[in-house]
Amino acid sequence: MKVYETKTAPNARRLRIFLAEKNIDVDYIQLELQKGDNLTEEFRAKNPFAKIPVLELEDGTVISESVAICRYFEEIQPEPALFGTSALERANIEMWQRRAEFGLLMPTGMAFQHCSGYFKDRMTPNQTWGEDCVKSAYGYLKLINQHLSSNTYLAGESFSVADITMLSALDFGRVIDIRLNEKHPHVQRWYDLVSQRPSAKA
Ligand SMILES: N[C@@H](CCC(=O)N[C@@H](CS)C(=O)NCC(=O)O)C(=O)O
């Protein structure tokens, strides 16, 4: 199995962490996004949306969207369960995973794209929108700080894919100076806990 990815990209990292948690080996193929390796015809044949990560199975089947890929691996190797096992756990993890994705990962990614000009060859950066996204990310962190004052992990007492999404987003946020500060002691406690896991090195 191959995963097309970019070492520094947050969506790629969440898949790497997920696979490390499951102890699943794949061959990683690096693309240079800024050089446009993902914009070639060859890559678009694998993912018409030209985004990484992309999983390619032995028979040539390709799956993109990081959460879809994670779900595939959860199905073929259920342990350790990272999407929950009961109906309630699954719903709760889905809720926190989506909140981490829409509340932190997306604004962080948008802030990066619109404030850094990294992809100015393929989009028109809008600095004001980028700055709004930074504010949204801090708004999310404020709410999550409250939530983590009484929960060990995002979805309660078990580590899950929601934590993986938030860890990847937070670490990536440093690139554009979205950082935890004295207003986020509970997020800091959570961050110290999850970033000590061996998978966080992925
Ligand atoms: N929803 C997608 C997002 C994928 C995505 O935005 N990937 C970024 C890297 S983190 C990318 O490929 N960017 C290249 C580009 O926009 O040209 C997922 O979860 O996989």
The ligand as an SDF file (V2000), in Angstrom:
LIG
                    3D

 20 19  0  0  0  0  0  0  0  0999 V2000
  -10.3460   17.2880    3.2260 N   0  0  0  0  0  0  0  0  0  0  0  0
   -9.0670   16.8430    2.6870 C   0  0  0  0  0  0  0  0  0  0  0  0
   -8.1210   18.0250    2.6490 C   0  0  0  0  0  0  0  0  0  0  0  0
   -6.8530   17.6940    1.8920 C   0  0  0  0  0  0  0  0  0  0  0  0
   -5.9630   18.9190    1.7580 C   0  0  0  0  0  0  0  0  0  0  0  0
   -6.4290   20.0870    1.7750 O   0  0  0  0  0  0  0  0  0  0  0  0
   -4.6690   18.6760    1.5920 N   0  0  0  0  0  0  0  0  0  0  0  0
   -3.7170   19.7510    1.4210 C   0  0  0  0  0  0  0  0  0  0  0  0
   -2.4960   19.5020    2.2880 C   0  0  0  0  0  0  0  0  0  0  0  0
   -2.9070   19.5310    4.0080 S   0  0  0  0  0  0  0  0  0  0  0  0
   -3.2760   19.7940   -0.0500 C   0  0  0  0  0  0  0  0  0  0  0  0
   -3.1640   18.7650   -0.6720 O   0  0  0  0  0  0  0  0  0  0  0  0
   -3.0040   21.0120   -0.5830 N   0  0  0  0  0  0  0  0  0  0  0  0
   -2.4650   21.1700   -1.9010 C   0  0  0  0  0  0  0  0  0  0  0  0
   -3.1420   22.2600   -2.6890 C   0  0  0  0  0  0  0  0  0  0  0  0
   -4.1230   22.8470   -2.2060 O   0  0  0  0  0  0  0  0  0  0  0  0
   -2.6770   22.4960   -3.8160 O   0  0  0  0  0  0  0  0  0  0  0  0
   -8.5130   15.6910    3.5170 C   0  0  0  0  0  0  0  0  0  0  0  0
   -8.9190   15.5520    4.6780 O   0  0  0  0  0  0  0  0  0  0  0  0
   -7.7070   14.8980    3.0210 O   0  0  0  0  0  0  0  0  0  0  0  0
  1  2  1  0
  2  3  1  0
  2 18  1  0
  3  4  1  0
  4  5  1  0
  5  6  2  0
  5  7  1  0
  7  8  1  0
  8  9  1  0
  8 11  1  0
  9 10  1  0
 11 12  2  0
 11 13  1  0
 13 14  1  0
 14 15  1  0
 15 16  2  0
 15 17  1  0
 18 19  2  0
 18 20  1  0
M  END
$$$$
